[in-house]
Amino acid sequence: MATPPFFTLLDQHPDGVLCLSLHGDLSYDTTAFARRAIARALLAARELLIDLQGLESVDPFGLALLLKASRTSGVRVTNPSPATREACRRTDTDLRAA
């Protein structure tokens, strides 16, 4: 079975923080899926950690979604993948400063 171009995994940490892991290509074609996954996770928890380690590519639409999410109360982004770091470098964006 082939891996889909984008998927998410949701895990609850012992401290109660939800961790949403993003995997694959975060692009124009997949940002709607990621946006819905983030919204659902935020309904379930006050604190959400978005793990970016599994992202293989991030286009400007995906980066905009990550910026918006990182500015949402109770949301932190962590573990930027090489693709995420490259997208930030190309656009002079710092997700940690958002």
N, C-alpha and C positions, 0 to 999 in steps of 0.2 A: 504494500500500500504506500503510495507517495505521500510525502509530507505536504500539507497545504501551504500556500504562499504566506499565510499569516495565521497565527493562532495565539491564544492566551491560556495561561494556567493561573488559577486562583488558589491561594494557600493561606491559612490562618496561622500566624505565629503564636507561640504560647502566651505572649504578652497581650494578645487580642488584636494586634495590628494585622490587617489584611495585606497580603502581598500579591499584586497582579504582575505576572511575568509576561512580557511581550516577546514574541518569537517570529522571525521571518522578515518579510518586507513590509515596512510601514510607509505606505505611499498613498497617492491620490485614490487608488482603487481599494485600499484597505482601511483608511482612516475612519470611515463610518463604523466599521466593526470595532475598532479600538475605542472609539468614542462611546459606543454603547456598552462595551465591557467596563470602561472606567465609570460610567454613570451607574451601572448596576452595582459595582463594587462599592461606590460611595453611598448607595442606599443601605448597604449592609453593615457599614462600619464608619466610625468617626475618623479613623486614621487609615490612610491607604498609602502603601509603599509600591511604587511602580518600578519594577526591575527591568532594565533595558539591555541586559547582558545578551539576550537571545536575538537581538535585532541584527539582521544581516545587511539591510540597506534602509536608509531613511531619506526620503525626498523632502522638499520644502513644505509640503502639506503635512507630512508626518511630524516634522520638526515643529510646525505651528501648533499642532495638537499637543505635543509634549510641553511646549511653552505654556499653553493655556492651562493644561493640567497642573503644571508645576506651580502656577500662581493661584491654584484653588486651595482654600483653607483645608488643612488636614491631609494634604497630598504631598509626598516627597518622591522625587525620582532618584534612582540609584543605579550603580553598576553600568555606566554607559558603555555600550559595545564600541569596537573600533569604528563601525559604520556611523554610530551616533556621534562619536567624537569628531569624525571627519565632516559630517553635516554641520556640526556646530562651528568647526574651524572655517569651513567654506563661507559661512554666513556671519561669522564673527558674533556668535551667540553663546551665551553661558547659561546653561540650564540651572546650574547651582545658584546663580545670582538672581534668578527669576523670583 
